[in-house]
Amino acid sequence: MFKGILTNREHEVFALLIENKTTKEIASILNISEKTVRNHISNAMQKLGVKGRASAVIELIRLGELSI
């Protein structure tokens, strides 16, 4: 189980984002809707206080929450 800033699902979404997966691909892989994927990304960006997916990924890497 993942512990940190993100929920487990948010972490799964961002792990797939850094693999260059699209919202549609992430939704298919995780068996959730594209809207839910966007909600997870949006929630994580709010927690991090950033605007944009790229900024969120950079911040999560900086904080040691994600690795590439």
N, C-alpha and C positions, 0 to 999 in steps of 0.2 A: 504494500500500500504506500502511496505517495504522501509525504507530509511536507507542508510548506504553504506558500501563498495560494496556490491554485487547488481547486478540487481535483479529485482523480480524473474526472471526465475532462475538465479544462486542460489538464496536463496531457491527456491522450490527444486532444484536439491540437494543441501546440506542437506535440511531438510529430504529428502528421504534417502540420504546416511546415516545419523545418525540413521535412522530406519533400517539399514542393508539391504537396497534394492540394487539389482545389477543394473548395467548399463542398461541391457535389461529390467528389471522391471521398472526402472525410465522412460525409453523411452516409454514404454507401458502406464504407468500411465499418463504421460504428453502429450502423443500423438505426440511425436517427435522421430527423428531417434536416434540410439545409438551414431552415430558420433556427433550429436548435443549435446547430453548429455556430451560426452567426451570433446567437445569444451567448454561448459559452465564450466566444472570442471577445464580445463586447463586455461581458462581466469581468473577464480577466484584465482587459484594458482599463476598466474603471478601478479595479483593485490596485493596479500598478500606477495609475495616474498618467497614462500615456495616451496619445492619439495615434491610431494606426497599428496594423498588425506587425509591421516591421519593427516599430519602436517597442512593441510589447516583447517580441522575440529577443531583441537586443537587451532589454532590461532583464528578462528572465535568465538569459545567459550570464549577464553581469552579476546577478544575484545567486548564481549557481543552481537555479531551479531547472534549467535545461542545459544540455550539452550537445554540441554538434559533432 
